[in-house]
Amino acid sequence: MEDYNDPQMIEMRDRFLSRYEEPVMGTPYEGEHVYVDGGPYDPTEVLQEEFGGKYGDDKIARVAADLTARSGEWVKRQDLGR
């Protein structure tokens, strides 16, 4: 992942990673991941929903692209108890 110097980008990345994880971390797999609790989630949509209007679209796009490069799919973290 990119090492950001911008506090807004760091906040967005850290907030996303505190709530979402890669499916391989615990999502059931039966030939493909089975999204029993919703998902997969798109980083761009999640970040736009939470930070759109607060931070610039260019910053949101950079963080989302970095997260998408790490994993094409994301699910809500298992340890949050939903």
Secondary structure, 3 states (H helix, E strand, C coil): CCCCCCHHHHHHHHHHHHHEECHHHCCCECCCECCCCCCCECHHHHHHHHHECCECHHHHHHHHHHHHHHCCCEEECHHHCC
